[in-house]
Amino acid sequence: MLKSESTAILLLAAGQASRMGQSKQLLIFQGKPLVQYTAQTAVDAGLGTVLVVLGAYAEACKEVLAESPVTIF
């Protein structure tokens, strides 16, 4: 696939997961925190810029995504 400058992937990872009682973003999936796994999958798709919207657990998610080529909001 060709990367388009007019296309972006928006990853919404701001939920508090209040019913679950812990961060869904930081649950381990395929050996990585879910937010990291999902962000890497989006980057690997090669469709355009990957934007990650954080809210609850933002600081912990930022640490996990520190080496990822994504833009964090």
Secondary structure by P-SEA (a helix, b strand, c coil): ccccccbbbbbbcccccccccccccccccccccaaaaaaaaaaaacccbbbbbbccaaaaaaaaacccccccc
